[in-house]
């Protein structure tokens, strides 16, 4: 086999791996859409199981611009207002300082769980991960950009989410508003923002718009790109500047927030969604 044939084989193998990865990550990543002014994707989310309880988590900054009653989980078409327990943490200002809380965490009851599991599967977060430190060079970002998920209700009887899967390297940016104990920062530019389904040298790379990707998972796949024998949730994407960086909360911050919500929600003595501005 000459170099050209070997190169083609490697790319084919890579695309096959990426196709498998996308199908699996889709199961953990419900798209959220709004039914105001048409049907439009507004954010991504993560379906999680932690300490025997199930949660749907996403960012907080999509509220209050979007009323909770008008935001739905794609495919199951359940309004977030039907998730009767949860806490929304709104960023303290429009600057969205990344070291601040920016979360929406909803408890999933048995009835909603049955409906979700027709299309989705919760990613298990083991408490033991608190004792380890995750540090990989390459990460996968998988979510649903707003521009790829705009639907005309007159033409679209079903909303089929269109995803974007990117391979990005981790970096160490000197950003005053980030905290290395809470944030994960990925390098993001034309050279390394590889859309996984476009791994062909003949395709010109363009920087995709990441609006709507907030709330999606940042994933570590230890054997990637050589193989795919396991994957780990490394964080949740919070924001990006579409030029140089993608910033998220790491898995340890996610666990800390889940612990806070499980402890603080019962103290609120409510059966609804608690909104907290820090």
C-alpha positions as CSV (number, residue, x, y, z in Angstrom):
1,X,0.0,0.0,0.0
2,X,1.5,3.3,-1.0
3,X,1.4,6.6,1.0
4,X,-1.7,7.9,-0.8
5,X,-3.6,4.7,-0.1
6,X,-2.5,4.6,3.5
7,X,-3.5,8.3,3.9
8,X,-7.0,7.6,2.5
9,X,-7.4,4.6,4.8
10,X,-6.5,6.7,7.8
11,X,-9.1,9.3,6.9
12,X,-11.7,6.7,6.3
13,X,-11.0,5.1,9.6
14,X,-11.1,8.5,11.3
15,X,-14.5,9.3,9.8
16,X,-15.8,6.0,10.9
17,X,-14.7,6.6,14.5
18,X,-16.2,10.1,14.4
19,X,-19.5,8.8,13.2
20,X,-19.7,6.4,16.1
21,X,-18.7,9.1,18.6
22,X,-21.3,11.5,17.3
23,X,-24.1,8.9,17.5
24,X,-23.1,8.1,21.1
25,X,-22.7,11.7,22.3
26,X,-26.1,12.6,20.7
27,X,-27.7,10.3,23.3
28,X,-26.4,12.4,26.2
29,X,-27.0,15.9,24.6
30,X,-30.6,17.0,24.2
31,X,-31.1,20.2,22.2
32,X,-33.3,22.9,23.7
33,X,-35.5,25.0,21.4
34,X,-37.9,27.9,21.8
35,X,-41.3,28.1,20.2
36,X,-41.4,31.9,20.1
37,X,-40.9,33.5,16.7
38,X,-40.8,30.1,15.0
39,X,-39.0,27.1,16.3
40,X,-35.3,27.8,17.0
41,X,-32.6,26.1,18.9
42,X,-31.4,28.2,21.8
43,X,-29.0,25.9,23.7
44,X,-27.6,22.5,24.2
45,X,-27.9,20.5,27.4
46,X,-26.5,17.4,29.2
47,X,-28.6,14.5,30.5
48,X,-26.7,13.3,33.6
49,X,-27.0,10.6,36.3
50,X,-25.2,11.4,39.6
51,X,-25.6,9.7,42.9
52,X,-28.6,7.8,41.7
53,X,-30.5,10.9,40.6
54,X,-31.0,12.2,37.0
55,X,-30.5,15.8,36.0
56,X,-30.8,17.9,32.9
57,X,-28.2,20.7,33.0
58,X,-27.5,23.7,30.7
59,X,-26.3,27.3,31.1
60,X,-28.2,29.9,33.0
61,X,-27.6,32.8,30.7
62,X,-30.3,31.8,28.3
63,X,-32.7,33.0,31.0
64,X,-34.6,35.4,31.4
65,X,-34.4,36.3,27.7
66,X,-36.3,33.0,27.2
67,X,-39.3,32.1,29.3
68,X,-38.9,28.7,30.8
69,X,-42.4,27.7,29.6
70,X,-41.4,28.4,26.0
71,X,-38.3,26.2,26.0
72,X,-38.6,22.6,25.0
73,X,-36.4,19.5,24.9
74,X,-36.1,18.4,21.3
75,X,-37.5,15.0,20.1
76,X,-39.6,14.5,23.3
77,X,-41.0,18.1,23.0
78,X,-41.3,18.5,26.8
79,X,-41.4,22.1,28.1
80,X,-38.8,22.8,30.8
81,X,-41.7,24.1,32.9
82,X,-42.7,20.5,33.2
83,X,-39.5,19.8,35.1
84,X,-41.0,20.7,38.4
85,X,-37.8,20.9,40.5
86,X,-34.5,22.7,39.8
87,X,-32.3,25.8,40.2
88,X,-31.3,28.4,37.7
89,X,-28.2,30.4,38.5
90,X,-28.1,33.7,36.4
91,X,-24.7,35.3,35.8
92,X,-24.4,38.6,37.8
93,X,-23.9,40.8,34.7
94,X,-23.9,40.9,30.9
95,X,-20.2,40.3,30.8
96,X,-20.7,36.7,31.9
97,X,-17.5,36.3,33.9
98,X,-16.6,32.7,33.5
99,X,-15.6,32.1,37.1
100,X,-19.1,32.9,38.2
101,X,-22.0,30.4,38.3
102,X,-23.9,30.1,35.0
103,X,-26.0,27.0,35.4
104,X,-29.5,25.6,35.0
105,X,-29.9,22.3,36.8
106,X,-33.2,20.5,36.7
107,X,-34.2,17.3,38.6
108,X,-35.6,14.6,36.3
109,X,-38.5,12.6,37.9
110,X,-39.5,9.1,36.9
111,X,-42.2,10.1,34.5
112,X,-40.0,12.6,32.6
113,X,-37.1,10.0,32.7
114,X,-39.3,7.4,30.9
115,X,-40.1,9.9,28.1
116,X,-36.5,11.1,27.8
117,X,-35.1,7.5,27.5
118,X,-37.1,6.9,24.3
119,X,-34.4,9.0,22.6
120,X,-31.7,9.8,25.2
121,X,-29.4,8.0,27.8
122,X,-28.0,9.7,30.9
123,X,-24.2,9.9,31.1
124,X,-23.1,8.5,34.5
125,X,-20.9,10.7,36.6
126,X,-19.1,8.6,39.2
127,X,-18.4,10.4,42.5
128,X,-14.9,8.8,42.5
129,X,-13.8,11.2,39.7
130,X,-13.4,13.8,42.5
131,X,-10.2,11.9,43.4
132,X,-8.7,12.1,40.0
133,X,-7.5,14.9,37.7
134,X,-8.4,14.9,34.1
135,X,-5.9,16.5,31.7
136,X,-5.9,15.6,28.0
137,X,-4.6,17.5,25.0
138,X,-7.5,16.9,22.6
139,X,-11.2,17.3,23.3
140,X,-14.5,16.8,21.5
141,X,-17.2,19.5,21.6
142,X,-20.6,18.3,20.6
143,X,-23.8,20.4,20.5
144,X,-26.4,22.1,18.4
145,X,-25.6,25.5,16.9
146,X,-28.5,27.9,16.5
147,X,-27.9,28.6,12.8
148,X,-28.3,24.9,12.0
149,X,-31.5,24.6,14.0
150,X,-34.0,27.0,12.7
151,X,-37.4,25.5,11.7
152,X,-40.5,26.7,10.1
153,X,-43.4,25.2,12.0
154,X,-45.5,25.3,8.8
155,X,-43.0,23.2,6.9
156,X,-41.4,21.1,9.8
157,X,-43.9,18.8,11.5
158,X,-40.9,17.2,13.3
159,X,-37.8,18.9,14.7
160,X,-34.7,16.9,13.9
161,X,-31.7,18.5,15.6
162,X,-28.6,19.2,13.5
163,X,-25.4,18.8,15.4
164,X,-21.9,20.2,15.2
165,X,-18.9,18.1,16.4
166,X,-15.5,19.8,16.8
167,X,-12.1,18.5,17.8
168,X,-10.2,21.2,19.7
169,X,-7.0,21.3,21.7
170,X,-6.8,22.5,25.3
171,X,-4.8,25.6,26.0
172,X,-3.7,27.9,28.8
173,X,-5.0,31.4,28.1
174,X,-4.3,34.2,30.5
175,X,-7.9,35.4,31.0
176,X,-8.6,37.4,34.2
177,X,-12.2,36.2,34.4
178,X,-11.3,32.5,34.4
179,X,-10.3,30.3,37.2
180,X,-8.1,27.3,36.5
181,X,-9.8,25.4,39.3
182,X,-13.2,25.8,37.6
183,X,-12.7,26.4,33.9
184,X,-11.6,24.4,30.9
185,X,-10.3,26.5,28.0
186,X,-9.9,25.2,24.4
187,X,-8.0,26.8,21.6
188,X,-10.3,27.8,18.8
189,X,-9.2,29.0,15.3
190,X,-9.3,28.1,11.7
191,X,-6.4,25.7,11.9
192,X,-7.6,23.6,14.7
193,X,-11.4,23.9,14.7
194,X,-11.9,20.6,12.8
195,X,-15.5,19.7,12.1
196,X,-15.1,15.9,12.5
197,X,-17.2,15.0,9.5
198,X,-15.0,17.1,7.3
199,X,-11.6,15.4,7.9
200,X,-10.5,15.8,4.3
201,X,-7.6,18.0,3.2
202,X,-9.6,19.3,0.2
203,X,-12.2,21.0,2.4
204,X,-11.4,24.6,3.4
205,X,-11.9,25.1,7.2
206,X,-14.2,27.9,8.3
207,X,-14.9,28.9,11.9
208,X,-18.5,27.8,12.7
209,X,-20.8,30.0,14.7
210,X,-21.2,28.5,18.2
211,X,-24.4,30.3,19.3
212,X,-26.6,27.6,20.6
213,X,-23.7,25.3,21.7
214,X,-23.8,26.7,25.2
215,X,-24.6,23.9,27.6
216,X,-23.1,21.1,25.5
217,X,-20.5,18.7,26.7
218,X,-16.8,18.9,26.4
219,X,-15.6,15.3,26.1
220,X,-12.4,13.5,26.6
221,X,-11.7,10.3,24.6
222,X,-8.3,8.9,25.9
223,X,-7.6,6.7,22.9
224,X,-8.8,9.2,20.2
225,X,-7.9,9.5,17.3
226,X,-6.3,6.0,17.2
227,X,-9.3,4.2,18.6
228,X,-12.6,4.6,20.5
229,X,-12.7,2.5,23.6
230,X,-14.3,4.8,26.1
231,X,-15.2,8.5,26.8
232,X,-15.5,10.9,29.7
233,X,-17.4,14.0,30.3
234,X,-14.7,16.7,30.9
235,X,-16.9,19.8,31.1
236,X,-19.7,21.9,29.8
237,X,-19.3,24.7,27.2
238,X,-20.4,28.0,28.6
239,X,-19.4,30.6,26.0
240,X,-17.0,31.4,23.2
241,X,-15.8,34.5,21.3
242,X,-15.8,32.6,18.0
243,X,-12.2,33.8,17.4
244,X,-9.7,32.4,19.9
245,X,-11.2,30.3,22.6
246,X,-14.0,28.1,23.9
247,X,-14.6,28.3,27.7
248,X,-16.4,25.9,29.9
249,X,-16.8,24.7,33.4
250,X,-14.8,21.5,34.1
251,X,-16.3,18.3,35.4
252,X,-15.2,19.1,39.0
253,X,-17.2,22.3,38.9
254,X,-20.2,20.5,37.5
255,X,-20.0,18.0,40.4
256,X,-19.7,20.8,42.9
257,X,-22.8,22.5,41.5
258,X,-24.8,19.3,41.5
259,X,-23.8,18.8,45.2
260,X,-24.9,22.4,45.9
261,X,-28.3,22.0,44.2
262,X,-29.0,18.7,46.0
263,X,-28.2,20.3,49.3
264,X,-29.8,23.8,48.8
265,X,-32.9,22.9,46.8
266,X,-34.7,21.2,49.8
267,X,-33.9,24.3,51.9
268,X,-35.8,26.5,49.5
269,X,-39.0,24.7,50.6
270,X,-40.5,25.0,47.1
271,X,-41.8,22.6,44.5
272,X,-40.9,24.9,41.6
273,X,-37.9,26.2,39.8
274,X,-35.7,28.4,42.0
275,X,-34.0,31.3,40.2
276,X,-30.9,32.7,41.8
277,X,-28.9,35.8,40.7
278,X,-25.5,35.7,42.3
